[in-house]
Amino acid sequence: MALTNEEIRKVITPLLLSGAKMLDKHCPKCGAPLFEKDGRVFCPVCEYRSRQKKKELKGVEEALMAKLTELVNSLPEDMDELEKTLGVIERLIGVIERYKKLEGGE
């Protein structure tokens, strides 16, 4: 994936201004130039994208947990409605578990 203007502005420029050294090697994953700072060689774009993805997944997880809490707090007394609601809750729990696996996989 090509560098976006946002990534150049938010990631690359501050690194250059902070004294990080841009290397003549590129990231095999995204193609961005690799940097070296404090003896560490890294791809700032991949690190930035990983942080953004984790932040996004965290927001989704929080929204799902809020919906799950809302559903649990409003469980109906009618058995048919209760079964439908429990089905929705089970699906939400499955989605939350998949998001947690995605978050842990990065």
N, C-alpha and C positions, 0 to 999 in steps of 0.2 A: 504494500500500500504506500502510495507516494506521501511525502511530507505535506502537511497542510500549512497554510499561512499561520494558523493558530499555534501549531507545534513549533514553527520557526520562531514566532514571537515569544511564546511562553516557555520554551524549552532550550532551544539552541542559543538564542541571543543572550539570555542571562548567563549561560555557561561560558560563553566567550568573554563576557564582561567580567566574570569572576576569575578569569585566569586559567580556565580549563584549556587543555591543548586538544585541538581537533586533529585527529590522526588521518593518514592517507588510506585508511582501511574503512570498509563499510560493513554494516550489520548484514549478515546473511538472511536475516528474517525480514527486515523492512527496507533495507537499502540506505538507511540514514548513515551519516558519518559517525564513526566511533570516536569517543572522547577519552582522555586520560586526565584524571585529577586525583591528587593524593596517592599516586601509585596504582590507582584502580582504573582499568579499561572497561568501558561500558557503553551501551547504546542508550542515550538519554530518551530517545523517542519511544523505544519499547518499554522502558521503565515508566514513562509518562502514561502511555496507553494502558499499561497494566494497572497503574494507580487509578486511572479514570474508570476502567472496567470494574475494579473492585468497589469503587465508590457507587457506581451505578447499580451493581448487584446488591450492595448493602441497602440502597434505597428501595429496591424492589422487594427485598426480604422484609424490610420494616413495614412496607405497605401490605404485604401478604399476612404478616403477623397481626397487624391491626385489624384486617378483615376477619381473620380467624378468631381473634378475641371478640369482635363484634358478633360473629355468628354464635360462638359459645355462650355469650351473655344473653342471647335472644332465642335460645332453644325453645321450640314450641312444645306444648303439652300433647297435642294430637300425634298419635304414633306414626301415621303416614307422613305427616309434615316433618316429624322428627327424623324419620329414615331419610327423607330427601335432604334435609339439612346436614345430617351426618355424612351423606355421600359427598356433598359439597366440601365439607370439612376435610374428609379423607383426601379429596383431590387437591385441596390447598396444601395439605401437609406434604403430599407427593411433590408438588411444585417447589415448595420451600426446600425439601431435601435435595432436589435436583439443582437448585440455585446454590445451595451450600457446597455440593460437589463441584460445581463450576468454579466457585470462589476458591475452593481449596486446591483446584487443579492448576492454578496459575502460579 
